[in-house]
Amino acid sequence: MSLFNKIILNCLRQLPGYYNESGKWIEPQPTSFTIKGTLQPLSPEEIRLLPEGRRTSESYNIFSKTELKLSSIENKTNPDIVLINGVKFEVIKVNKWTNGIIDHYHIIIVKIDEQSNN
């Protein structure tokens, strides 16, 4: 039994791009998948700990048994994207909680500012 109602969240994972044999950059299409989890607002303390410039963005906690990916230069990965009512949020933090009772991931997502990507 769960304390919170789990919902299905739609996600996108962008695989890293690459150069083909002719030297042209290829950007693969993102793959879509779903996860089950609970969606909750950040606490004032969690908002304060967000990076400068992201504190006024809409943001949420996700608690799920499914791990989502962060951006990583070493692993050449982009952050996973979570869609909420058609709005894109990027994963900025993932913590694994293993207490032997209900193992899960605590994920923080922040709304992507589509205006700054133009």
Secondary structure, 3 states (H helix, E strand, C coil): CCCCCCEEEEEEECCCCEECCCCCEECCCCEEEEEEEEEEECCHHHHHCCCCCCCCCCEEEEEECCCCCCCECCCCECCCEEEECCEEEEEEEEEEECCCCCCEEEEEEEECCHHHHC
